[in-house]
């Protein structure tokens, strides 16, 4: 006999609930399928090389005009040689240079060394080159106010302090009185800050007012180093020279041993040192 009344109603209710649950499960399944079907894409650039700039120097030197190495150089000799420096790096460089002696002695104090820049490797490097304003422009001068010569000792008085030291080479020129004292000498004594003496074999010259010039040539003094130009301290320094990437600067170098030099058999090795630093972000 079939159930009647509430019992039937309850069964029907159970069937309905079950149907709703099945529909809910079917809805979750459709949502999951929709998420998995999203379209995607991606792109990458080609590999880009990142590299730092370089500072690099290459030194060139020619011995066609005498060379730095000299044997048996004599008082009165002047020799010339060429040198060059190239920035083989990829960015601009700031360059400085020094001349360095292996041993400091009176010979290195006598030898006058000057450097000027020239156009290229084929440029002339001899006595026709103008060395009046060398890169190592430490050449100074003093104005003569009085001269005298007694017993082969010449006394020169300058209008202001001359800064000379014993053994330093000087050239006296343009004297209006005591013209016999024009010439190149080594300072013999320094009695005061405005007087110095030189050895000169000549008749006596009575002390007299005179005009003229005392030129103090650039030399590598009793210390072992002479600044040719610039300063290796970081940043822009007075005399620093700028060298672009792949650029080359050429030099003519003059070395002279004054006639007044008394050095006999002295030796010291000479080295030119060049230092470079970046110019970018380096004020």
Order of alpha helices (4+ residues) and beta strands (2+ residues): alpha-beta-beta-beta-alpha-beta-beta-beta-beta-beta-beta-beta-beta-beta-beta-beta-beta-beta
